[in-house]
């Protein structure tokens, strides 16, 4: 989808609902519960501030809650690298964006 030129490439952030430069991002979080696990996903177009807030929240929760299961021991590091790649790629797209 092309960005409207009248707005200078700015769209609505799906988290804070403000008109800002946004980039698509996808974060995953795992909660291990010994024999079962639960996965949470956040996908959307976020501004720099919301993206950073979501990345660190998902990373912290993965670190605290992600390791408590057999499958979770494998999934949590994978999610960490996926989230970090998504965060870095989106931040690179917004490198020249004004806040």
N, CA, C and O of each residue as an XYZ file, in Angstrom:
396
protein
N       0.851     -1.173      0.000
C       0.000      0.000      0.000
C       0.899      1.238      0.000
O       1.819      1.336      0.812
N       0.641      2.168     -0.893
C       1.426      3.388     -0.986
C       1.010      4.372      0.087
O      -0.153      4.440      0.485
N       1.985      5.128      0.541
C       1.714      6.135      1.548
C       1.241      7.409      0.862
O       1.789      7.780     -0.176
N       0.246      8.086      1.409
C      -0.233      9.318      0.807
C       0.825     10.414      0.877
O       1.400     10.662      1.937
N       1.080     11.069     -0.258
C       2.131     12.079     -0.302
C       1.730     13.347      0.440
O       2.603     14.081      0.902
N       0.446     13.623      0.568
C       0.007     14.838      1.260
C       0.372     14.806      2.743
O       0.539     15.856      3.364
N       0.494     13.623      3.304
C       0.831     13.501      4.727
C       2.317     13.267      4.946
O       2.756     13.106      6.085
N       3.091     13.247      3.879
C       4.530     13.045      4.035
C       4.892     11.663      4.523
O       5.894     11.514      5.221
N       4.113     10.633      4.184
C       4.413      9.268      4.596
C       3.960      8.942      6.002
O       4.385      7.932      6.563
N       3.121      9.758      6.577
C       2.666      9.520      7.948
C       1.304      8.841      7.922
O       0.439      9.167      7.110
N       1.138      7.886      8.833
C      -0.134      7.179      8.995
C      -0.433      7.034     10.468
O       0.358      7.435     11.322
N      -1.563      6.466     10.752
C      -2.000      6.278     12.130
C      -1.250      5.106     12.767
O      -1.259      3.996     12.236
N      -0.607      5.356     13.897
C       0.020      4.276     14.671
C      -1.113      3.440     15.253
O      -2.055      3.988     15.825
N      -1.032      2.133     15.114
C      -2.115      1.264     15.574
C      -2.128      1.075     17.083
O      -3.049      0.462     17.623
N      -1.121      1.592     17.764
C      -1.078      1.457     19.217
C      -1.507      2.750     19.909
O      -2.400      2.733     20.756
N      -0.876      3.866     19.553
C      -1.176      5.139     20.224
C      -2.204      5.977     19.469
O      -2.676      6.989     19.987
N      -2.556      5.565     18.248
C      -3.586      6.230     17.429
C      -3.223      7.659     17.044
O      -4.114      8.478     16.820
N      -1.931      7.974     16.962
C      -1.486      9.299     16.540
C      -0.912      9.212     15.136
O      -0.412      8.166     14.720
N      -0.990     10.333     14.403
C      -0.413     10.389     13.062
C       1.101     10.503     13.177
O       1.625     11.518     13.634
N       1.793      9.456     12.759
C       3.256      9.431     12.832
C       3.789      8.574     11.699
O       3.027      7.895     11.010
N       5.095      8.609     11.510
C       5.738      7.673     10.595
C       5.706      6.307     11.257
O       6.117      6.160     12.408
N       5.222      5.315     10.539
C       5.067      3.974     11.104
C       5.759      2.949     10.211
O       6.037      3.207      9.040
N       6.028      1.794     10.783
C       6.608      0.673     10.046
C       5.939     -0.612     10.532
O       5.563     -0.712     11.700
N       5.790     -1.599      9.639
C       5.186     -2.874     10.064
C       6.146     -3.641     10.971
O       7.354     -3.681     10.735
N       5.585     -4.240     12.003
C       6.389     -4.979     12.969
C       5.567     -6.153     13.484
O       4.336     -6.111     13.485
N       6.265     -7.208     13.926
C       5.608     -8.391     14.471
C       6.438     -8.900     15.649
O       7.614     -9.227     15.489
N       5.824     -8.966     16.830
C       6.506     -9.453     18.024
C       5.769    -10.668     18.566
O       4.545    -10.758     18.478
N       6.534    -11.603     19.128
C       5.972    -12.834     19.688
C       6.468    -12.993     21.119
O       7.591    -12.623     21.463
N       5.584    -13.559     21.940
C       5.925    -13.791     23.345
C       5.446    -15.176     23.731
O       4.370    -15.607     23.317
N       6.230    -15.860     24.510
C       5.925    -17.213     24.954
C       5.784    -17.234     26.470
O       6.564    -16.602     27.183
N       4.793    -17.959     26.953
C       4.643    -18.196     28.385
C       4.675    -19.706     28.588
O       3.752    -20.423     28.202
N       5.755    -20.166     29.201
C       5.885    -21.596     29.466
C       5.263    -21.941     30.809
O       5.455    -21.230     31.796
N       4.509    -23.050     30.837
C       3.825    -23.479     32.069
C       4.074    -24.970     32.301
O       3.123    -25.748     32.384
N       5.324    -25.369     32.405
C       5.793    -26.736     32.602
C       5.349    -27.691     31.500
O       6.189    -28.147     30.724
N       4.062    -28.010     31.403
C       3.611    -28.982     30.412
C       2.833    -28.366     29.255
O       2.596    -29.030     28.245
N       2.443    -27.132     29.389
C       1.740    -26.416     28.311
C       2.428    -25.073     28.120
O       3.246    -24.656     28.940
N       2.086    -24.410     27.037
C       2.626    -23.076     26.800
C       1.588    -22.244     26.082
O       0.636    -22.764     25.500
N       1.793    -20.951     26.136
C       0.875    -20.022     25.498
C       1.694    -19.002     24.713
O       2.740    -18.550     25.179
N       1.216    -18.639     23.516
C       1.923    -17.697     22.663
C       1.059    -16.468     22.441
O      -0.140    -16.578     22.183
N       1.670    -15.308     22.542
C       1.016    -14.033     22.262
C       1.737    -13.381     21.092
O       2.958    -13.483     20.977
N       0.991    -12.715     20.228
C       1.565    -12.055     19.056
C       1.025    -10.641     18.939
O      -0.156    -10.391     19.181
N       1.897     -9.727     18.568
C       1.516     -8.349     18.274
C       1.993     -8.046     16.861
O       3.194     -8.076     16.590
N       1.065     -7.755     15.966
C       1.391     -7.386     14.592
C       0.696     -6.084     14.278
O      -0.475     -5.898     14.609
N       1.419     -5.182     13.639
C       0.794     -3.924     13.260
C       1.813     -2.931     12.767
O       3.009     -3.212     12.693
N       1.309     -1.762     12.433
C       2.163     -0.663     12.016
C       2.286      0.299     13.183
O       1.314      0.945     13.574
N       3.502      0.390     13.741
C       3.728      1.157     14.953
C       4.741      2.265     14.717
O       5.606      2.161     13.847
N       4.621      3.331     15.507
C       5.602      4.411     15.480
C       6.828      3.970     16.296
O       6.809      2.920     16.938
N       7.885      4.778     16.264
C       9.124      4.428     16.969
C       8.896      4.217     18.465
O       9.382      3.243     19.039
N       8.157      5.129     19.091
C       7.958      5.033     20.543
C       7.185      3.783     20.927
O       7.585      3.059     21.838
N       6.093      3.529     20.247
C       5.276      2.353     20.563
C       6.019      1.062     20.242
O       5.896      0.067     20.956
N       6.790      1.091     19.162
C       7.578     -0.072     18.770
C       8.606     -0.415     19.852
O       8.753     -1.580     20.221
N       9.305      0.583     20.354
C      10.296      0.348     21.408
C       9.631     -0.160     22.678
O      10.121     -1.092     23.315
N       8.517      0.454     23.039
C       7.802      0.028     24.245
C       7.339     -1.426     24.127
O       7.486     -2.204     25.069
N       6.785     -1.786     22.978
C       6.290     -3.152     22.778
C       7.446     -4.152     22.735
O       7.355     -5.233     23.318
N       8.528     -3.793     22.050
C       9.679     -4.697     21.969
C      10.229     -5.016     23.354
O      10.459     -6.181     23.680
N      10.440     -3.993     24.162
C      11.012     -4.235     25.491
C      10.038     -4.950     26.411
O      10.463     -5.745     27.248
N       8.749     -4.690     26.279
C       7.752     -5.408     27.088
C       7.731     -6.893     26.717
O       7.705     -7.755     27.596
N       7.743     -7.190     25.411
C       7.740     -8.587     24.984
C       9.050     -9.273     25.351
O       9.042    -10.438     25.746
N      10.166     -8.576     25.228
C      11.460     -9.166     25.580
C      11.533     -9.474     27.078
O      11.981    -10.549     27.476
N      11.091     -8.528     27.896
C      11.116     -8.733     29.346
C      10.224     -9.895     29.756
O      10.612    -10.728     30.575
N       9.030     -9.945     29.185
C       8.121    -11.043     29.546
C       8.632    -12.384     29.042
O       8.473    -13.397     29.723
N       9.248    -12.408     27.854
C       9.871    -13.652     27.383
C      10.954    -14.103     28.348
O      11.054    -15.284     28.681
N      11.761    -13.154     28.793
C      12.851    -13.471     29.708
C      12.328    -14.008     31.038
O      12.905    -14.945     31.590
N      11.255    -13.433     31.557
C      10.729    -13.830     32.867
C       9.807    -15.047     32.810
O       9.841    -15.885     33.711
N       8.980    -15.156     31.760
C       7.948    -16.194     31.730
C       8.159    -17.244     30.648
O       7.419    -18.226     30.598
N       9.137    -17.065     29.791
C       9.240    -17.914     28.623
C       9.950    -19.232     28.797
O       9.844    -20.098     27.929
N      10.668    -19.417     29.881
C      11.546    -20.588     29.984
C      10.937    -21.771     30.720
O      11.581    -22.817     30.801
N       9.756    -21.661     31.249
C       9.226    -22.635     32.186
C       8.526    -23.804     31.503
O       7.360    -24.080     31.787
N       9.212    -24.478     30.624
C       8.656    -25.661     29.971
C       9.669    -26.261     29.016
O      10.626    -25.595     28.620
N       9.463    -27.506     28.647
C      10.413    -28.200     27.785
C      10.469    -27.578     26.392
O      11.552    -27.249     25.908
N       9.346    -27.417     25.759
C       9.301    -26.810     24.424
C       9.676    -25.333     24.523
O      10.306    -24.784     23.619
N       9.291    -24.705     25.607
C       9.570    -23.282     25.790
C      11.062    -22.979     25.850
O      11.482    -21.886     25.470
N      11.863    -23.918     26.317
C      13.315    -23.725     26.340
C      13.872    -23.522     24.934
O      14.884    -22.843     24.756
N      13.217    -24.106     23.943
C      13.654    -23.975     22.556
C      12.987    -22.770     21.891
O      13.637    -22.029     21.155
N      11.696    -22.575     22.148
C      10.909    -21.540     21.462
C      11.311    -20.129     21.904
O      11.389    -19.229     21.068
N      11.563    -19.923     23.171
C      11.838    -18.576     23.682
C      13.056    -17.915     23.029
O      12.953    -16.752     22.636
N      14.200    -18.588     22.891
C      15.320    -17.934     22.194
C      15.014    -17.638     20.723
O      15.480    -16.636     20.181
N      14.237    -18.503     20.083
C      13.844    -18.263     18.691
C      12.999    -17.001     18.607
O      13.215    -16.164     17.731
N      12.036    -16.862     19.518
C      11.207    -15.652     19.549
C      12.054    -14.415     19.823
O      11.803    -13.355     19.249
N      13.050    -14.539     20.691
C      13.921    -13.397     20.976
C      14.616    -12.910     19.703
O      14.640    -11.710     19.430
N      15.178    -13.833     18.929
C      15.867    -13.440     17.699
C      14.896    -12.927     16.638
O      15.217    -11.991     15.905
N      13.710    -13.532     16.552
C      12.703    -13.042     15.603
C      12.273    -11.623     15.960
O      12.175    -10.763     15.084
N      12.020    -11.378     17.235
C      11.607    -10.046     17.680
C      12.706     -9.009     17.447
O      12.434     -7.893     17.006
N      13.935     -9.388     17.744
C      15.051     -8.464     17.561
C      15.239     -8.122     16.088
O      15.499     -6.966     15.753
N      15.111     -9.099     15.210
C      15.232     -8.842     13.775
C      14.102     -7.927     13.296
O      14.348     -6.975     12.554
N      12.876     -8.208     13.712
C      11.730     -7.387     13.313
C      11.883     -5.957     13.825
O      11.601     -5.003     13.101
N      12.323     -5.812     15.056
C      12.531     -4.491     15.658
C      13.619     -3.720     14.915
O      13.429     -2.551     14.580
N      14.755     -4.364     14.654
C      15.866     -3.698     13.971
C      15.491     -3.305     12.542
O      15.844     -2.217     12.086
N      14.785     -4.175     11.838
C      14.385     -3.873     10.460
C      13.403     -2.703     10.422
O      13.508     -1.833      9.557
N      12.455     -2.678     11.349
C      11.476     -1.589     11.381
C      12.138     -0.281     11.792
O      11.824      0.771     11.234
N      13.046     -0.331     12.756
C      13.756      0.891     13.157
C      14.620      1.420     12.015
O      14.763      2.632     11.854
N      15.190      0.524     11.228
C      15.991      0.954     10.085
C      15.111      1.695      9.057
O      15.529      2.697      8.477
N      13.897      1.187      8.848
C      12.979      1.871      7.926
C      12.598      3.251      8.421
O      12.321      4.146      7.622
N      12.582      3.430      9.720
C      12.183      4.719     10.311
C      13.400      5.555     10.734
O      13.251      6.491     11.520
N      14.569      5.244     10.242
C      15.792      5.923     10.687
C      15.764      7.421     10.429
O      16.371      8.171     11.193
N      15.085      7.890      9.385
C      15.038      9.323      9.073
C      13.731      9.975      9.508
O      13.514     11.157      9.243
N      12.873      9.232     10.161
C      11.569      9.754     10.550
C      11.700     10.728     11.725
O      12.510     10.526     12.630
N      10.913     11.750     11.692
C      10.867     12.705     12.811
C       9.895     12.207     13.856
O       8.918     11.526     13.544
N      10.169     12.549     15.079
C       9.259     12.168     16.172
C       8.217     13.214     16.380
O       7.364     13.070     17.256
